């Protein structure tokens, strides 16, 4: 009964809201269209205004490109300075030595005899599960707590 009442109440309220909205929209449809057109025009004007501001800034600020070039040159100069220092050279030579030692270590083939022989039986996990199920059939689990009579 409660579910039916809820469904009927929801349908009644939804229908009433639909008809009220439809009536209001029909009466004010022209005003709504004008508002949407106005917002669209204002958005276009704002976008054009920002585009023009950005274009003017890029044209007036030709020094911006010079600043970027100066920054690039500073980075290149710093990189050359670090490249020429001994510490970087030492680090690279140490890295090369360590790499060559690792290669030698991996290239060595240690032929170590296994301590135990590896025996692989033909039983899979499914076979073991099947055996466990058969064992359970033959030996059912005992219940130690009091049984219901």
C-alpha positions as a printed NumPy array, in Angstrom:
array([[  0.   ,   0.   ,   0.   ],
       [  2.826,   2.398,   0.877],
       [  4.64 ,   1.808,  -2.413],
       [  1.502,   2.39 ,  -4.478],
       [  0.778,   5.632,  -2.623],
       [  4.368,   6.815,  -3.18 ],
       [  4.202,   6.037,  -6.895],
       [  0.844,   7.756,  -7.319],
       [  2.   ,  10.817,  -5.359],
       [  5.156,  11.052,  -7.467],
       [  3.178,  10.78 , -10.695],
       [  0.686,  13.448,  -9.552],
       [  3.411,  15.899,  -8.518],
       [  5.423,  15.239, -11.696],
       [  2.372,  15.781, -13.919],
       [  1.444,  18.995, -12.115],
       [  5.027,  20.287, -12.398],
       [  5.053,  19.439, -16.134],
       [  1.864,  21.368, -16.873],
       [  2.885,  24.384, -14.768],
       [  6.312,  24.496, -16.465],
       [  4.748,  24.134, -19.898],
       [  2.318,  26.987, -19.238],
       [  5.048,  29.288, -17.871],
       [  7.404,  28.495, -20.743],
       [  4.718,  29.13 , -23.374],
       [  3.898,  32.526, -21.859],
       [  7.56 ,  33.576, -21.51 ],
       [  9.068,  31.768, -24.496],
       [  9.992,  34.972, -26.344],
       [ 11.709,  36.422, -23.266],
       [ 13.699,  33.212, -22.763],
       [ 14.847,  33.229, -26.408],
       [ 15.953,  36.86 , -26.062],
       [ 17.926,  36.097, -22.865],
       [ 19.686,  33.12 , -24.479],
       [ 20.576,  35.222, -27.546],
       [ 21.811,  38.044, -25.291],
       [ 24.045,  35.675, -23.251],
       [ 25.417,  34.164, -26.473],
       [ 26.242,  37.584, -27.916],
       [ 27.892,  38.728, -24.685],
       [ 29.998,  35.549, -24.599],
       [ 31.171,  36.083, -28.172],
       [ 32.044,  39.725, -27.476],
       [ 34.003,  38.764, -24.358],
       [ 35.929,  36.058, -26.223],
       [ 36.821,  38.487, -29.025],
       [ 37.883,  41.121, -26.514],
       [ 40.245,  38.683, -24.752],
       [ 41.596,  37.463, -28.085],
       [ 42.38 ,  41.044, -29.131],
       [ 44.041,  41.765, -25.769],
       [ 46.273,  38.693, -26.139],
       [ 47.13 ,  39.575, -29.745],
       [ 48.029,  43.162, -28.78 ],
       [ 50.164,  41.936, -25.878],
       [ 52.121,  39.562, -28.086],
       [ 52.662,  42.271, -30.718],
       [ 53.703,  44.951, -28.213],
       [ 55.878,  42.635, -26.143],
       [ 58.42 ,  41.672, -28.783],
       [ 60.923,  41.753, -25.927],
       [ 59.241,  38.605, -24.652],
       [ 60.927,  36.567, -27.391],
       [ 64.265,  38.128, -26.489],
       [ 63.721,  37.184, -22.845],
       [ 63.028,  33.579, -23.848],
       [ 66.177,  33.476, -25.971],
       [ 68.235,  34.871, -23.073],
       [ 66.816,  32.203, -20.777],
       [ 67.654,  29.448, -23.273],
       [ 71.213,  30.746, -23.553],
       [ 71.612,  30.769, -19.764],
       [ 70.474,  27.142, -19.584],
       [ 72.901,  26.124, -22.333],
       [ 75.758,  27.969, -20.593],
       [ 75.029,  26.24 , -17.264],
       [ 74.874,  22.841, -18.977],
       [ 78.242,  23.459, -20.661],
       [ 79.717,  24.547, -17.328],
       [ 78.555,  21.352, -15.596],
       [ 79.666,  19.228, -18.525],
       [ 83.186,  20.621, -18.307],
       [ 83.611,  20.028, -14.576],
       [ 85.659,  17.091, -13.284],
       [ 82.947,  15.798, -10.934],
       [ 80.626,  15.07 , -13.817],
       [ 83.403,  13.314, -15.708],
       [ 84.283,  11.248, -12.642],
       [ 80.65 ,  10.301, -12.133],
       [ 80.339,   9.203, -15.755],
       [ 83.532,   7.13 , -15.636],
       [ 82.405,   5.524, -12.374],
       [ 79.064,   4.704, -13.937],
       [ 80.756,   3.151, -16.953],
       [ 83.003,   1.025, -14.697],
       [ 80.063,  -0.176, -12.644],
       [ 78.138,  -1.023, -15.81 ],
       [ 81.047,  -3.036, -17.206],
       [ 81.412,  -4.924, -13.902],
       [ 77.706,  -5.776, -13.934],
       [ 77.985,  -7.003, -17.514],
       [ 80.922,  -9.227, -16.549],
       [ 78.97 , -10.561, -13.598],
       [ 75.972, -11.426, -15.75 ],
       [ 78.15 , -12.903, -18.477],
       [ 79.659, -15.394, -16.045],
       [ 77.924, -18.698, -16.203],
       [ 77.889, -20.364, -12.86 ],
       [ 77.414, -24.047, -13.295],
       [ 76.279, -24.989,  -9.84 ],
       [ 74.91 , -28.482,  -9.356],
       [ 71.52 , -28.505,  -7.681],
       [ 71.57 , -30.021,  -4.209],
       [ 68.369, -31.969,  -4.791],
       [ 66.837, -33.481,  -7.828],
       [ 63.638, -31.794,  -8.85 ],
       [ 60.786, -34.246,  -9.134],
       [ 57.643, -33.149, -10.877],
       [ 54.656, -35.398, -10.393],
       [ 51.874, -35.487, -12.93 ],
       [ 49.182, -34.319, -10.556],
       [ 47.738, -30.919, -11.174],
       [ 45.863, -28.726,  -8.761],
       [ 42.622, -30.085, -10.171],
       [ 43.725, -33.651,  -9.459],
       [ 44.606, -32.728,  -5.889],
       [ 41.217, -31.051,  -5.431],
       [ 39.467, -34.115,  -6.824],
       [ 41.376, -36.384,  -4.429],
       [ 40.47 , -34.115,  -1.5  ],
       [ 36.783, -34.221,  -2.479],
       [ 36.84 , -38.017,  -2.706],
       [ 38.538, -38.233,   0.692],
       [ 35.813, -36.001,   2.156],
       [ 33.129, -38.347,   0.78 ],
       [ 34.773, -41.322,   2.436],
       [ 35.566, -39.5  ,   5.701],
       [ 32.825, -36.956,   6.483],
       [ 33.567, -34.16 ,   8.93 ],
       [ 32.551, -34.927,  12.482],
       [ 30.453, -32.394,  14.351],
       [ 31.453, -32.029,  18.004],
       [ 28.992, -29.378,  19.121],
       [ 25.579, -30.466,  20.39 ],
       [ 23.342, -31.702,  17.603],
       [ 19.707, -30.813,  17.371],
       [ 17.403, -33.723,  18.135]])
